[in-house]
Amino acid sequence: MSAFPLVFGGRSIYGALTGTPIDNEDTLAFSVLENIRPMIETVPLEHAADAYARMMKGEARFRMVLTMNT
């Protein structure tokens, strides 16, 4: 993309990987309405390095969530 039309033409480029805030709100509202829940794998905080290594190798099947004992 050339900068000339952007600067002198008064044009803009917008982008977002996850959509707008309203898109995110709509998505969350839909998930609540349809009782959609994420698939997660919990790992104790003490094993965070192992969980990170599995994620970087592509071995994490679901979202990795670190847990703490309270």
PDB file as gemmi writes it, atoms N, CA and C in Angstrom:
CRYST1    1.000    1.000    1.000  90.00  90.00  90.00 P 1                      
ATOM      1  N   MET A   1       0.852  -1.174   0.000  1.00  0.00           N  
ATOM      2  CA  MET A   1       0.000   0.000   0.000  1.00  0.00           C  
ATOM      3  C   MET A   1       0.891   1.227   0.000  1.00  0.00           C  
ATOM      4  N   SER A   2       0.649   2.101  -0.904  1.00  0.00           N  
ATOM      5  CA  SER A   2       1.403   3.351  -0.981  1.00  0.00           C  
ATOM      6  C   SER A   2       0.888   4.326   0.070  1.00  0.00           C  
ATOM      7  N   ALA A   3       1.798   5.053   0.691  1.00  0.00           N  
ATOM      8  CA  ALA A   3       1.414   6.030   1.719  1.00  0.00           C  
ATOM      9  C   ALA A   3       0.795   7.285   1.118  1.00  0.00           C  
ATOM     10  N   PHE A   4       1.102   7.595  -0.141  1.00  0.00           N  
ATOM     11  CA  PHE A   4       0.632   8.840  -0.756  1.00  0.00           C  
ATOM     12  C   PHE A   4      -0.894   8.990  -0.699  1.00  0.00           C  
ATOM     13  N   PRO A   5      -1.678   7.996  -1.167  1.00  0.00           N  
ATOM     14  CA  PRO A   5      -3.137   8.166  -1.094  1.00  0.00           C  
ATOM     15  C   PRO A   5      -3.662   8.250   0.333  1.00  0.00           C  
ATOM     16  N   LEU A   6      -2.957   7.602   1.261  1.00  0.00           N  
ATOM     17  CA  LEU A   6      -3.400   7.662   2.657  1.00  0.00           C  
ATOM     18  C   LEU A   6      -3.207   9.057   3.231  1.00  0.00           C  
ATOM     19  N   VAL A   7      -2.040   9.612   3.012  1.00  0.00           N  
ATOM     20  CA  VAL A   7      -1.701  10.907   3.602  1.00  0.00           C  
ATOM     21  C   VAL A   7      -2.434  12.047   2.892  1.00  0.00           C  
ATOM     22  N   PHE A   8      -2.347  12.080   1.567  1.00  0.00           N  
ATOM     23  CA  PHE A   8      -2.895  13.211   0.832  1.00  0.00           C  
ATOM     24  C   PHE A   8      -4.342  13.006   0.393  1.00  0.00           C  
ATOM     25  N   GLY A   9      -4.824  11.795   0.445  1.00  0.00           N  
ATOM     26  CA  GLY A   9      -6.207  11.531   0.055  1.00  0.00           C  
ATOM     27  C   GLY A   9      -7.160  11.460   1.233  1.00  0.00           C  
ATOM     28  N   GLY A  10      -6.626  11.627   2.445  1.00  0.00           N  
ATOM     29  CA  GLY A  10      -7.481  11.575   3.627  1.00  0.00           C  
ATOM     30  C   GLY A  10      -8.107  10.212   3.846  1.00  0.00           C  
ATOM     31  N   ARG A  11      -7.410   9.162   3.467  1.00  0.00           N  
ATOM     32  CA  ARG A  11      -7.932   7.804   3.630  1.00  0.00           C  
ATOM     33  C   ARG A  11      -7.298   7.127   4.844  1.00  0.00           C  
ATOM     34  N   SER A  12      -7.931   6.072   5.286  1.00  0.00           N  
ATOM     35  CA  SER A  12      -7.448   5.335   6.448  1.00  0.00           C  
ATOM     36  C   SER A  12      -7.539   3.850   6.192  1.00  0.00           C  
ATOM     37  N   ILE A  13      -6.717   3.106   6.904  1.00  0.00           N  
ATOM     38  CA  ILE A  13      -6.782   1.647   6.912  1.00  0.00           C  
ATOM     39  C   ILE A  13      -7.014   1.221   8.353  1.00  0.00           C  
ATOM     40  N   TYR A  14      -8.006   0.372   8.547  1.00  0.00           N  
ATOM     41  CA  TYR A  14      -8.298  -0.146   9.871  1.00  0.00           C  
ATOM     42  C   TYR A  14      -8.244  -1.661   9.826  1.00  0.00           C  
ATOM     43  N   GLY A  15      -7.857  -2.247  10.911  1.00  0.00           N  
ATOM     44  CA  GLY A  15      -7.844  -3.698  10.961  1.00  0.00           C  
ATOM     45  C   GLY A  15      -7.872  -4.184  12.391  1.00  0.00           C  
ATOM     46  N   ALA A  16      -8.371  -5.384  12.558  1.00  0.00           N  
ATOM     47  CA  ALA A  16      -8.387  -6.020  13.869  1.00  0.00           C  
ATOM     48  C   ALA A  16      -8.423  -7.518  13.655  1.00  0.00           C  
ATOM     49  N   LEU A  17      -7.653  -8.230  14.437  1.00  0.00           N  
ATOM     50  CA  LEU A  17      -7.633  -9.684  14.330  1.00  0.00           C  
ATOM     51  C   LEU A  17      -8.893 -10.318  14.903  1.00  0.00           C  
ATOM     52  N   THR A  18      -9.511  -9.641  15.856  1.00  0.00           N  
ATOM     53  CA  THR A  18     -10.650 -10.243  16.539  1.00  0.00           C  
ATOM     54  C   THR A  18     -11.945  -9.494  16.312  1.00  0.00           C  
ATOM     55  N   GLY A  19     -11.968  -8.500  15.464  1.00  0.00           N  
ATOM     56  CA  GLY A  19     -13.179  -7.738  15.215  1.00  0.00           C  
ATOM     57  C   GLY A  19     -13.275  -6.515  16.107  1.00  0.00           C  
ATOM     58  N   THR A  20     -14.401  -5.843  16.009  1.00  0.00           N  
ATOM     59  CA  THR A  20     -14.627  -4.627  16.790  1.00  0.00           C  
ATOM     60  C   THR A  20     -15.096  -4.991  18.191  1.00  0.00           C  
ATOM     61  N   PRO A  21     -15.079  -4.020  19.111  1.00  0.00           N  
ATOM     62  CA  PRO A  21     -15.612  -4.311  20.449  1.00  0.00           C  
ATOM     63  C   PRO A  21     -17.067  -4.787  20.407  1.00  0.00           C  
ATOM     64  N   ILE A  22     -17.865  -4.231  19.506  1.00  0.00           N  
ATOM     65  CA  ILE A  22     -19.261  -4.668  19.406  1.00  0.00           C  
ATOM     66  C   ILE A  22     -19.329  -6.101  18.889  1.00  0.00           C  
ATOM     67  N   ASP A  23     -18.463  -6.458  17.925  1.00  0.00           N  
ATOM     68  CA  ASP A  23     -18.407  -7.844  17.452  1.00  0.00           C  
ATOM     69  C   ASP A  23     -18.083  -8.784  18.611  1.00  0.00           C  
ATOM     70  N   ASN A  24     -17.125  -8.389  19.448  1.00  0.00           N  
ATOM     71  CA  ASN A  24     -16.752  -9.217  20.598  1.00  0.00           C  
ATOM     72  C   ASN A  24     -17.921  -9.366  21.570  1.00  0.00           C  
ATOM     73  N   GLU A  25     -18.642  -8.267  21.838  1.00  0.00           N  
ATOM     74  CA  GLU A  25     -19.803  -8.333  22.726  1.00  0.00           C  
ATOM     75  C   GLU A  25     -20.866  -9.258  22.150  1.00  0.00           C  
ATOM     76  N   ASP A  26     -21.120  -9.149  20.840  1.00  0.00           N  
ATOM     77  CA  ASP A  26     -22.109 -10.014  20.192  1.00  0.00           C  
ATOM     78  C   ASP A  26     -21.702 -11.487  20.290  1.00  0.00           C  
ATOM     79  N   THR A  27     -20.420 -11.751  20.095  1.00  0.00           N  
ATOM     80  CA  THR A  27     -19.926 -13.127  20.170  1.00  0.00           C  
ATOM     81  C   THR A  27     -20.106 -13.690  21.576  1.00  0.00           C  
ATOM     82  N   LEU A  28     -19.760 -12.894  22.592  1.00  0.00           N  
ATOM     83  CA  LEU A  28     -19.920 -13.360  23.974  1.00  0.00           C  
ATOM     84  C   LEU A  28     -21.388 -13.550  24.330  1.00  0.00           C  
ATOM     85  N   ALA A  29     -22.246 -12.637  23.885  1.00  0.00           N  
ATOM     86  CA  ALA A  29     -23.683 -12.772  24.157  1.00  0.00           C  
ATOM     87  C   ALA A  29     -24.228 -14.044  23.512  1.00  0.00           C  
ATOM     88  N   PHE A  30     -23.796 -14.337  22.285  1.00  0.00           N  
ATOM     89  CA  PHE A  30     -24.239 -15.556  21.601  1.00  0.00           C  
ATOM     90  C   PHE A  30     -23.772 -16.797  22.356  1.00  0.00           C  
ATOM     91  N   SER A  31     -22.517 -16.778  22.836  1.00  0.00           N  
ATOM     92  CA  SER A  31     -22.005 -17.949  23.548  1.00  0.00           C  
ATOM     93  C   SER A  31     -22.775 -18.180  24.849  1.00  0.00           C  
ATOM     94  N   VAL A  32     -23.174 -17.106  25.519  1.00  0.00           N  
ATOM     95  CA  VAL A  32     -23.982 -17.255  26.736  1.00  0.00           C  
ATOM     96  C   VAL A  32     -25.361 -17.800  26.383  1.00  0.00           C  
ATOM     97  N   LEU A  33     -25.966 -17.245  25.336  1.00  0.00           N  
ATOM     98  CA  LEU A  33     -27.303 -17.666  24.905  1.00  0.00           C  
ATOM     99  C   LEU A  33     -27.339 -19.149  24.539  1.00  0.00           C  
ATOM    100  N   GLU A  34     -26.295 -19.633  23.882  1.00  0.00           N  
ATOM    101  CA  GLU A  34     -26.249 -21.014  23.411  1.00  0.00           C  
ATOM    102  C   GLU A  34     -25.469 -21.946  24.335  1.00  0.00           C  
ATOM    103  N   ASN A  35     -25.051 -21.432  25.506  1.00  0.00           N  
ATOM    104  CA  ASN A  35     -24.308 -22.208  26.498  1.00  0.00           C  
ATOM    105  C   ASN A  35     -23.029 -22.820  25.909  1.00  0.00           C  
ATOM    106  N   ILE A  36     -22.319 -22.025  25.131  1.00  0.00           N  
ATOM    107  CA  ILE A  36     -21.057 -22.453  24.520  1.00  0.00           C  
ATOM    108  C   ILE A  36     -19.931 -22.173  25.503  1.00  0.00           C  
ATOM    109  N   ARG A  37     -19.107 -23.154  25.747  1.00  0.00           N  
ATOM    110  CA  ARG A  37     -17.998 -23.015  26.691  1.00  0.00           C  
ATOM    111  C   ARG A  37     -16.702 -23.412  26.001  1.00  0.00           C  
ATOM    112  N   PRO A  38     -15.586 -22.814  26.407  1.00  0.00           N  
ATOM    113  CA  PRO A  38     -14.306 -23.163  25.771  1.00  0.00           C  
ATOM    114  C   PRO A  38     -13.830 -24.538  26.221  1.00  0.00           C  
ATOM    115  N   MET A  39     -13.030 -25.157  25.385  1.00  0.00           N  
ATOM    116  CA  MET A  39     -12.369 -26.405  25.749  1.00  0.00           C  
ATOM    117  C   MET A  39     -10.980 -26.016  26.242  1.00  0.00           C  
ATOM    118  N   ILE A  40     -10.686 -26.335  27.480  1.00  0.00           N  
ATOM    119  CA  ILE A  40      -9.417 -25.911  28.080  1.00  0.00           C  
ATOM    120  C   ILE A  40      -8.682 -27.096  28.678  1.00  0.00           C  
ATOM    121  N   GLU A  41      -7.407 -26.895  28.859  1.00  0.00           N  
ATOM    122  CA  GLU A  41      -6.568 -27.847  29.581  1.00  0.00           C  
ATOM    123  C   GLU A  41      -5.918 -27.066  30.706  1.00  0.00           C  
ATOM    124  N   THR A  42      -6.145 -27.472  31.942  1.00  0.00           N  
ATOM    125  CA  THR A  42      -5.564 -26.759  33.072  1.00  0.00           C  
ATOM    126  C   THR A  42      -4.233 -27.381  33.460  1.00  0.00           C  
ATOM    127  N   VAL A  43      -3.302 -26.509  33.835  1.00  0.00           N  
ATOM    128  CA  VAL A  43      -1.964 -26.925  34.240  1.00  0.00           C  
ATOM    129  C   VAL A  43      -1.594 -26.115  35.476  1.00  0.00           C  
ATOM    130  N   PRO A  44      -1.070 -26.750  36.520  1.00  0.00           N  
ATOM    131  CA  PRO A  44      -0.642 -25.993  37.687  1.00  0.00           C  
ATOM    132  C   PRO A  44       0.447 -24.979  37.317  1.00  0.00           C  
ATOM    133  N   LEU A  45       0.419 -23.846  37.965  1.00  0.00           N  
ATOM    134  CA  LEU A  45       1.384 -22.786  37.692  1.00  0.00           C  
ATOM    135  C   LEU A  45       2.825 -23.285  37.783  1.00  0.00           C  
ATOM    136  N   GLU A  46       3.070 -24.240  38.670  1.00  0.00           N  
ATOM    137  CA  GLU A  46       4.409 -24.791  38.837  1.00  0.00           C  
ATOM    138  C   GLU A  46       4.918 -25.455  37.551  1.00  0.00           C  
ATOM    139  N   HIS A  47       4.007 -25.857  36.679  1.00  0.00           N  
ATOM    140  CA  HIS A  47       4.373 -26.524  35.427  1.00  0.00           C  
ATOM    141  C   HIS A  47       4.191 -25.615  34.213  1.00  0.00           C  
ATOM    142  N   ALA A  48       4.235 -24.301  34.451  1.00  0.00           N  
ATOM    143  CA  ALA A  48       4.020 -23.331  33.369  1.00  0.00           C  
ATOM    144  C   ALA A  48       5.038 -23.504  32.248  1.00  0.00           C  
ATOM    145  N   ALA A  49       6.287 -23.765  32.584  1.00  0.00           N  
ATOM    146  CA  ALA A  49       7.320 -23.920  31.557  1.00  0.00           C  
ATOM    147  C   ALA A  49       7.023 -25.117  30.662  1.00  0.00           C  
ATOM    148  N   ASP A  50       6.560 -26.217  31.266  1.00  0.00           N  
ATOM    149  CA  ASP A  50       6.199 -27.398  30.479  1.00  0.00           C  
ATOM    150  C   ASP A  50       5.003 -27.107  29.572  1.00  0.00           C  
ATOM    151  N   ALA A  51       4.007 -26.411  30.120  1.00  0.00           N  
ATOM    152  CA  ALA A  51       2.823 -26.065  29.334  1.00  0.00           C  
ATOM    153  C   ALA A  51       3.205 -25.167  28.155  1.00  0.00           C  
ATOM    154  N   TYR A  52       4.084 -24.215  28.414  1.00  0.00           N  
ATOM    155  CA  TYR A  52       4.536 -23.309  27.353  1.00  0.00           C  
ATOM    156  C   TYR A  52       5.282 -24.093  26.258  1.00  0.00           C  
ATOM    157  N   ALA A  53       6.130 -25.008  26.678  1.00  0.00           N  
ATOM    158  CA  ALA A  53       6.884 -25.817  25.714  1.00  0.00           C  
ATOM    159  C   ALA A  53       5.933 -26.658  24.860  1.00  0.00           C  
ATOM    160  N   ARG A  54       4.919 -27.245  25.482  1.00  0.00           N  
ATOM    161  CA  ARG A  54       3.932 -28.029  24.723  1.00  0.00           C  
ATOM    162  C   ARG A  54       3.190 -27.152  23.726  1.00  0.00           C  
ATOM    163  N   MET A  55       2.849 -25.938  24.159  1.00  0.00           N  
ATOM    164  CA  MET A  55       2.144 -25.018  23.275  1.00  0.00           C  
ATOM    165  C   MET A  55       3.022 -24.643  22.081  1.00  0.00           C  
ATOM    166  N   MET A  56       4.283 -24.348  22.321  1.00  0.00           N  
ATOM    167  CA  MET A  56       5.193 -23.937  21.253  1.00  0.00           C  
ATOM    168  C   MET A  56       5.478 -25.080  20.278  1.00  0.00           C  
ATOM    169  N   LYS A  57       5.394 -26.330  20.745  1.00  0.00           N  
ATOM    170  CA  LYS A  57       5.591 -27.492  19.873  1.00  0.00           C  
ATOM    171  C   LYS A  57       4.313 -27.869  19.130  1.00  0.00           C  
ATOM    172  N   GLY A  58       3.215 -27.178  19.435  1.00  0.00           N  
ATOM    173  CA  GLY A  58       1.940 -27.508  18.800  1.00  0.00           C  
ATOM    174  C   GLY A  58       1.276 -28.727  19.401  1.00  0.00           C  
ATOM    175  N   GLU A  59       1.672 -29.090  20.608  1.00  0.00           N  
ATOM    176  CA  GLU A  59       1.115 -30.265  21.268  1.00  0.00           C  
ATOM    177  C   GLU A  59      -0.073 -29.955  22.161  1.00  0.00           C  
ATOM    178  N   ALA A  60      -0.348 -28.679  22.402  1.00  0.00           N  
ATOM    179  CA  ALA A  60      -1.492 -28.301  23.235  1.00  0.00           C  
ATOM    180  C   ALA A  60      -2.752 -28.483  22.397  1.00  0.00           C  
ATOM    181  N   ARG A  61      -3.641 -29.314  22.867  1.00  0.00           N  
ATOM    182  CA  ARG A  61      -4.845 -29.601  22.087  1.00  0.00           C  
ATOM    183  C   ARG A  61      -5.902 -28.517  22.267  1.00  0.00           C  
ATOM    184  N   PHE A  62      -5.981 -27.971  23.460  1.00  0.00           N  
ATOM    185  CA  PHE A  62      -6.964 -26.942  23.768  1.00  0.00           C  
ATOM    186  C   PHE A  62      -6.238 -25.714  24.304  1.00  0.00           C  
ATOM    187  N   ARG A  63      -7.015 -24.742  24.746  1.00  0.00           N  
ATOM    188  CA  ARG A  63      -6.425 -23.555  25.364  1.00  0.00           C  
ATOM    189  C   ARG A  63      -5.776 -23.966  26.682  1.00  0.00           C  
ATOM    190  N   MET A  64      -4.542 -23.543  26.874  1.00  0.00           N  
ATOM    191  CA  MET A  64      -3.812 -23.873  28.102  1.00  0.00           C  
ATOM    192  C   MET A  64      -4.143 -22.812  29.162  1.00  0.00           C  
ATOM    193  N   VAL A  65      -4.581 -23.253  30.340  1.00  0.00           N  
ATOM    194  CA  VAL A  65      -4.929 -22.351  31.418  1.00  0.00           C  
ATOM    195  C   VAL A  65      -4.112 -22.741  32.644  1.00  0.00           C  
ATOM    196  N   LEU A  66      -3.359 -21.770  33.153  1.00  0.00           N  
ATOM    197  CA  LEU A  66      -2.559 -22.012  34.348  1.00  0.00           C  
ATOM    198  C   LEU A  66      -3.425 -21.819  35.589  1.00  0.00           C  
ATOM    199  N   THR A  67      -3.282 -22.730  36.544  1.00  0.00           N  
ATOM    200  CA  THR A  67      -4.081 -22.643  37.780  1.00  0.00           C  
ATOM    201  C   THR A  67      -3.163 -22.469  38.980  1.00  0.00           C  
ATOM    202  N   MET A  68      -3.724 -21.873  40.018  1.00  0.00           N  
ATOM    203  CA  MET A  68      -2.973 -21.688  41.260  1.00  0.00           C  
ATOM    204  C   MET A  68      -3.768 -22.321  42.393  1.00  0.00           C  
ATOM    205  N   ASN A  69      -3.065 -22.916  43.330  1.00  0.00           N  
ATOM    206  CA  ASN A  69      -3.715 -23.436  44.522  1.00  0.00           C  
ATOM    207  C   ASN A  69      -4.016 -22.282  45.442  1.00  0.00           C  
ATOM    208  N   THR A  70      -5.249 -22.229  45.932  1.00  0.00           N  
ATOM    209  CA  THR A  70      -5.619 -21.141  46.853  1.00  0.00           C  
ATOM    210  C   THR A  70      -5.985 -21.682  48.200  1.00  0.00           C  
TER     211      THR A  70                                                      
END                                                                             
